[in-house]
Amino acid sequence: MTKALNKYANVTRDSIELYKSLCVQCQQECKRATTKGIVVKPILSKDFGSRAQVDLIDMQCMCKVSYRWIMVYQDHLRKYCVLRPLTSKRAAEVAWQLVDIFLLLGAPQILQSDNGSEFTSSVITELKVMWPDLLMAHGNLAIPESQGSVERLNCDVKDILTAWLGDNDFTDWPTGLRFVQFQKNSGYHSGIKQSPFKVLFGRDAQVGLRSASLPSEILERLVS
């Protein structure tokens, strides 16, 4: 940014930030570095919903409208994840999104976060206010191997999102986040040897008639 200000005149900082938010190359440079060479030790869970993870990805370098963060929620056993755009990292906003997820998939017994136990405790406190019957504990994520697993998930989400924006010539990353969630859940996961979607629902994710056993020539002739 300093070089641009030295080379050009009458260009405001807001204009530069707007250009950066619309530039795919700038978005790619904002990606978090991937973690390599880490041997990941899986966190043991008894069943679906026994332990889950919630973390935040900083998207301020790809700011779109009022959204600046991605909330990543994942069940440890099934590896099924839910992605939500956030305007802030306040515990109240995170809790509001989690309640919606919990009322759809059920609430875990243990909730943990790479953002620290204080953040997790604040989120659980907010959840208790919204849902008085809810009772859960916060877990510890101080194990280096576990942190490596979380970092890999977050990097995957941001990498897939950046690729989706480039492939579709799109800048609205909150919209792209829905497609990233579907791709992440329907794709093969080496840890569970299949897709999280199939583990959770017992079948592969469907893409309408594209997933049906119809000849391609018939599919191409379909209009609606």
Secondary structure, 3 states (H helix, E strand, C coil): CHHHHHHCCCCCHHHHHHHHHHCHHHHHHCCCCCCCCCCCCCCCCCCCCCEEEEEEEECHHHCECCECEEEEEEECCCCCEEEEEECCCCHHHHHHHHHHHHHHHCCCCEEECCCCHHHHHHHHHHHHHHCCCCCCEECCCCCHHHHHHHHHHHHHHHHHHHHHHHHCCCCCHHHHHHHHHHHHHHCCECCCCECHHHHHHCCCCCCHHHHCCCCHHHHHHCCC
